[in-house]
């Protein structure tokens, strides 16, 4: 599989490069606005590359949504989006792209997080009256809060609690409401990513936790998603499709 790596100079881009190096796949183009000019397999803009590719893997920024989706749709290349912070307008671009090519999008590419999401939903269904809080930890350079993964966990729980309200960064004066799903974002040091879901009744607390010890698990998940897309029809795919 020949991959266009969009966002190649970032931490996750470097992690994907390391995973791919020496493996059965290869990177056809490294794309980043940080490159001074097009040289070799390095390209400043994705539209500058016209060579053969089987899939695009994006670890850049949601600000690139238009250029990325336009390119994928025009060239008919499957697209894996592993970037968070998308606005509703940008999501509309992604959905429109998915009408023409297969698009895989997940706020977290970890299979472990997908398992946590499923477990949290099951536990919430078993204890319909429980209080639910999510605490997420990331490095001090992360721009969006709450994380896309925390929102993914909350929305998964909302599948069994349709009347739930997602409350982020709680402050001020007032009691917690029974249907609240609270999300607290912590930013410190070089934390890769930890997500904890607390489900509390009056007699017990269930804690479901996932901690990323290396960014390589997200890179591995992105490559698995790219492999999954090959041969798929146009459509919008996510982690649930990958894990079955």
Beta strands, then each sheet from edge to edge (+ up, - down):
strand 1: 2-6
strand 2: 26-31
strand 3: 42-43
strand 4: 55-58
strand 5: 78-81
strand 6: 102-105
strand 7: 131-138
strand 8: 165-168
strand 9: 180-187
strand 10: 194-200
strand 11: 205-211
strand 12: 235-237
sheet 1: 3+ 2+ 1+ 4+ 5+ 6+ 12+
sheet 2: 8+ 9+ 7+ 10- 11+
end
